[in-house]
Structure formats: C-alpha cells, structure tokens
Amino acid sequence: MKTFEVIKNGEGENYNYSQDHCFIKLSSRHTNGELSFVEDTLKPGFYLARHHHKIMTEIFYILKGEVELIFDDQTVIAKPGDTVTVPPNVWHAASCKDGGKMLSIFLKGQFDLYLEHLSKMSESDFEDAELMKSVSAEFDIYEE
C-alpha cells in the first residue's frame, strides 16, 4: 500500500493548451473528488471567460507574473505571493497579459478530470457550443 507520493518539478499529468500549460500535482482521483491541485503556466494573452461554480471553491496562489481576476464589482491584480480564494457561486474571469505561473487548488472539484476530458476532444467538439456547455456543466463550470 502506498503511503505517500512525490511528483517532481515538470512531472504530473501534462496538458499543454493554447493558453496555458498545466501539470496535475494532485488528482481528485486520490482524494475521493474532494481536492485537486494544478501547477498552471499561463501563456501571454491568457484569458479565462467569466464563469462560476455551484460546488467548487477555487484557490489561486500566484508564483510569477500578474494575474487579473475580474469579479462583478471588483478587479484584483494578483502578484507573486498573493492568494485569491473564489467560493462557489461567485462569477469570475481571469487574464494574464504577459504570462505567469500559479498554483490552483480546487476544493470539492474535479478540474483535473475536466482537463483530461478536454484533452480527448476533437477540434469539432470544441466548436460545438452545446457540447462544450454540457461538458463544462458536468465538471461544475457554468458560463453565461
């Protein structure tokens, strides 16, 4: 029986998308869906559209660069060492003009499984708005 796991720098499930490059450092598979932990390198021009979660709490810890988090009534510029916690039902978007790096923790969420699912989809799947809405909702991600 395994008692601990070490995932070294540059290791973990690896998802390299057009806007960011993610390494899964802790999969929700190992926590009964309670927690996942992602190292996320944001490429210049990164933009995450406005969305919210009904169950999941998102926690961002900024390592490099500046990440702009946009809420309904406030915009926060998060810098290295800053932590931003976004509870369920809070609409938010994010951007990173010059690129950066952050650790993202997902409490009561399976964001790692969402990334895995996306990695298996075709370009035509991504162009199907209804399919994307359904896939996102499956993983507690709701856009306008």
N, C-alpha and C positions, 0 to 999 in steps of 0.2 A: 504494500500500500504506500502510495506517495504521500509524504508529509509536507513537502514544500516544492516550489517550482521557481527556477531562475530563468528570466528572459533577458538576455543581454542586449546591449545597445545595438540597434539595427536589426533586431530579431523580433519575431511575433508574426502573426498573420499580417500580410503585407498587401495593402490596397492603394494603388497609385492611380488617382483620378486626375482629371484635367485641372482641378482647382486645388487639390490637396493630396498629401501622401500620408496614409495612416498605418501605424503599426498597432495591432491589438496587443496590449500588455497584460490584460486580464479579461478573459472571455466570460460572458454571462453564463456560459455552459458550466463553469466551475463554481458558480455562486447561486445556483437554482434561479437564475434570472434576476437576481437582486442587484447586481453590480457589474458594470464593465468599465474598463479603463483603457483609454486610447491616447497614444502619442501622435499628434497631428501636426505635420509640417504644412503650413498654409503657403500656397504659391502666390506670387504677386498678382493682385487683382481678385483674390478670393472673395466670393460673395455667397452667403447662405441666406436664402429667401426667408421672409417673415413666416413664422410658424409657431406652434405651441405644442405642448404635450399634455395629455389628460392625467397621466400617471407618473411619468418620469420626471426626475429632478436632474438638471444638467449643471455641472460644476466645471468652470474653465479656470485653469491656472496657466498664466502666460509665462513662457520661458524666453522668447525672443520676439522683437518687433512690437508693434502696436496693433491691437485688435479693437475695432469699433463695434460695440454692441448697441443695437438700436431697439429701444422699448417704446411703448405707446407715448409716454410722456417724458422720456429722458434718453439721452445718448451718453454712453460711457466709453471713454478711451482707456482700455486696459493695457498696462505696460508690464514688462517683466517683473515678476514677483507678485502681481495682483491676482486675486481670486474673485471670480464673479459666480454667484450661485443663482440659478434660474429655477424657481419652483414650478410645479405643474400649473397649467392654465395662465401662464404669463407669455404673451405674444412677444417674440423677439426675432431679430435678424442680426447678421454679423458680416463684417467685411474686414479685409486686411489689404490695404493698398500696396504696400511694399513687400509683403510676405512676412512670415513669422513662424513661431512654433509654440504649441500649447499642449498641455495635458488636459484631456476631457474625461470627466468621471460621470457615469450615467447610473444614477440610483434608481432602482426598480425599472430598469430599461434594458433592452437588448439591442443597443445601437450597433454592437459588433456583428450581430446576426443580420441586421439591415445592410451593413456594408458588404457582408458576404453575399447576401441575396442580390444586391446591385451588381456585384462583380460577375454574376452569371447571366445577366440580362443582355439582350442584343440592342443595337442602336435603334432598331424599330420599336423595341419595348420602351425605350426612353422617350421616344416621340409620341407614344400613346398616353395622352393626359389622364384618361380614366384609369388605365392600368397603374400609372405612377401614383395616382391618388390612392388607389386601393392598396398598393404595396406599402406606401408611407403609413397609412392608417393601421395596417397590420402591425407596424412597429411603433405605434403611438406618436406619429408625426403628422400633424394636421396643418396644412397650408390654407390660405384664403382661397 
